[in-house]
Amino acid sequence: MGFFEIIKSANHNLFRNKARTFLTILAIFIGSFTISLNAAINAGVNSFIDEQTDSLGGEDYIMIMPEGSVNTMSSMMMGSSSNNDPREYDPNRTLTAFSKEQLEKLKKIDGIDGENLYVAKQIPVEYITSTDTDKKYTINIGAMPPGDFNVSTTAGVLPNRDSKEYEITLEPGYPKALGFGSDENAIGKTVELVITDPVTKKPLTYKAKVVGVQAKGVVAVNGAIVSPSLEEAMHDAITKYYPAEQREQAYVVQTRFDTSKYTEAEIKDILKENGFYGLTVSDMMGAIRTFFDIIMVVFTIFGGIALLAAAIGIINTLLMSVEERTREIGLDKALGMPSGKIFLNFSIEAISLGFWGSVLGIVIAMLVGYTANVVLHQPGGFLEVFPTFSLFRFTLENMIPIVVTVMIIAFVAGTVPAWKAAHKNPIDALRYE
């Protein structure tokens, strides 16, 4: 009897007692269904967090400021502090700008990309409006630093860094407020950004083309994202009266560090030794990732318990099958079938139980997951505000290991009945009533 014939025979033998086999597969199904959903949620959450991490600059991104400065940006980022309690005033910790000497010193620190330090411009926009509405709205703007930033959009794209045109990617909610209706309808429309001349107090209006709308995330980045050309024009307008040395003052610089040479902790220590303070993406997102990881561990434990119960069911099913087929086993051995082949036959029955139960669990989990993703993003669903967040994300990378794991558990559970069948005395087996 060839290997594939053994597989065919094993599956045929499983369904001699359809009710018992169905209940065993059902027990395996419950365990694999639970673990499949847990794996899909874990993949979905981590994918969304990775997306948010990319929007902040990636794992090698770091914000740096003079050590004595208060980290005003960290309070805007979820996960950057353990609580939101007011900070007691400390006269020794004030918001101070980098001196030229400090910037030169920072550029020379090993591991820091000193050639690409980026200084975000501070532009106090009075309001944003459009010709489609008579209302005015407050807004924060900023250009994206150079590098691998990847802010998700529900429509359109991010501003072209090399374009001389004035472009803007709006924050969620602004298209509707500005009278454009939907995010898609906002693309190509024109908005007006108004700042105030610091001396004459006259309004200065800048028209920008809407090229995209950001997807809502769990962290704040720069508000609305504008093209560097627009940021530069507005910054020049509000600083034209400043002394030359004050026009480019930097309170926070953004750059990247060499992750192949230093860990986050090491680069922070190096910065501290040189009088600087660093804030990485992990500081901003680490608490969120840890929170979800803990929840996933708890859910996975429940799925493991269900699989343990299923393993007991497999042992019971095969032990009963061995008892029912005792005379058949004796006849096979009397006709010369080796004990190893009998062991293999029952082992494959156990593995088949694991395979069918796990596949059924994954298929149903996928149907439930994909349906839930659609429903949860409908108006009124709790994921409506996060259009790029798929709560359930099924991939071959997280589903195949589940099938393999369940089959291994089934094989281990079936070894005892299989060993018992393989070592039956053929004479006693033939006499069994």
PyMOL commands that set and color helices and strands:
alter all, ss='L'
color gray80, all
select helices_A, chain A and resi 3-14+18-55+74-76+100-107+114-116+174-177+183-186+228-239+244-247+264-273+281-324+326-334+339-376+396-422+426-431
alter helices_A, ss='H'
color red, helices_A
select strands_A, chain A and resi 61-66+118-119+127-130+141-142+153-156+167-170+190-196+203-214+224-226+253-256+276-280
alter strands_A, ss='S'
color yellow, strands_A
deselect
rebuild
show_as cartoon
